[in-house]
Amino acid sequence: MTSSHRALTGVRVLDMTNVLAGPFAAYQLSLSGADVIKVEVPGGGDLARTLGASEPLNSQGLGASFVAQNSGKRSIAINLKTEAGKKALTALIEESDVLLENFRPGVLDRLGFGEQKLFELNPRIVYCAISGFGQSGPLRDRPAYDQIVQGLSGMMASSGTSETGPLRAGYPVADTLGGMAAAFAISSALVNRGQTGRGSAIDVSMLETAITAMGWVVSNYLVAGTTPVPLGNENFTAAPSGTFRTGNGEINISANKQEQFEDLCRCLNREDLIHDPRFSEREQRKTNRGQLTSELEEALASQGAVEWEEKFAAIGVPAGRVLTVEEVLSHEHVVRRGLIHEVPNPVDEDNPLSVLGNGIRVNGHISAPLSGPPLLGEHTEQVLAEAGLGQEQIDEMRDQGGIA
């Protein structure tokens, strides 16, 4: 019976991905209840196992980057360059609902498991390939990391200011968006399979996903022919809408509507700005945003960001402090919502690991990982046995170097 808040309970996912975009996608599926089997290379596994700020965890194959995207999964170590390893993967494909990979286009085919072969083995399987540029097009064979995609997508050219740009986002936004798009597409394909009985082949391009996520920056160009200009922390669409200095700390204010602007001015005891011809109407405020910012920051200097945030919230003006990662993770709201979860540490039971959920509640239930991150190959025998292989077959595969 499917849980009321874990819609993918009973769905088995083969996660053949590495580092971030793919593992992030599979993690989202796991949080929704899917049984995610992480297929790794013996001897090393996912590169992310050695990536993170904690050297002790890196040395144990539990780098912070790995832990963040792989809690709740099970790990099986298969050498796909051997016939025994291919037999093991074949057995898993026949019993699985989803296969997710982020190899360069053509790699899985060369290993003997291209799209046609996958559907021969399992016509109901949902096959999703995540790559930097998609499975077709002149860039398909190029390697891609998050920074490369940020640059090619126009994201960097639209960030920073004329002095500081182009500027990379300080987090892997292109990887994350690609992973989120893949999880959405897989979930949609599973619904379609329930209606048609047939699987699907999904091609996710990180570049295209990044472009589609840029919203009005792209649509202003497509619809109005306006080339985006990097404005730093200012919002091109309205003013005052950006980051402002206060007497203590910085605050974001988005008084995008006329009534919000007027309420802001009254709260700051600057009602004169409402009738100032430079700022009285929306377009004038955008044209004179630099002068408006100076006037507002002069008034904001009388108190700190904490005080102003409370005052603006009370009158319905959208505003929020600029917080550090440490500050937001300890914020009362985030804590009460239960975004952060403790999971078991497989090598040190006295020191659990902290990971994020996904900020989604279903029927009031929080989406949380059900177990900690797996050790490399920790579940190899268990998973193969579930796929119908006997102990003798499993031992033979290990003796032939196909599994570890």
Secondary structure, DSSP 8 states (H G I E B T S, - for coil): ---SS-TTTT-EEEEE--SSHHHHHHHHHHHTT-EEEEEE-TTT--GGGG-SS-HHHHHTT--HHHHHHHTT-EEEEB-TTSHHHHHHHHHHHHT-SEEEE-S-TTHHHHTT--HHHHHHH-TT-EEEEEESS-SSSTTTTS---HHHHHHHHTTGGGSS-TTT-S---SS-HHHHHHHHHHHHHHHHHHHHHHHHS--EEEEEEHHHHHHHTTTHHHHHHHHH-------TTS-TT-SSEEEEE-SBSEEEEE--SHHHHHHHHHHTT-THHHH-TTTSSHHHHHHTHHHHHHHHHHHHTTSBHHHHHHHHHHHT--EEE---HHHHHT-HHHHHHT-EEEE--TT-TTS-EEEE--S-EETTEE---SS----TTTTHHHHHHHTT--HHHHHHHHHTTSB-
